[in-house]
Amino acid sequence: AGRLERPLPQSTTNSYGYFLVCPEGTEERAKVAAFRAWVLSEAERDGHRPPAEAAVSA
């Protein structure tokens, strides 16, 4: 297993927890999809349900 690292020096707080951010068009890549599935399974294991999905593009 690897290490999870913060890619940018900026951080923010919110009431939701985590956001998965990736370049547009990469969300279906195997590694990105596997990471997303892992994050969701960990949250569900702890009794958390994700909010409705939202997409933002720049």
Protein Blocks (a to p, Z undefined) as FASTA:
>chain_A
ZZdddfbfbdcddfkopacdddehilmpmklmmmmmmmmmmmmmnopacdddddddZZ
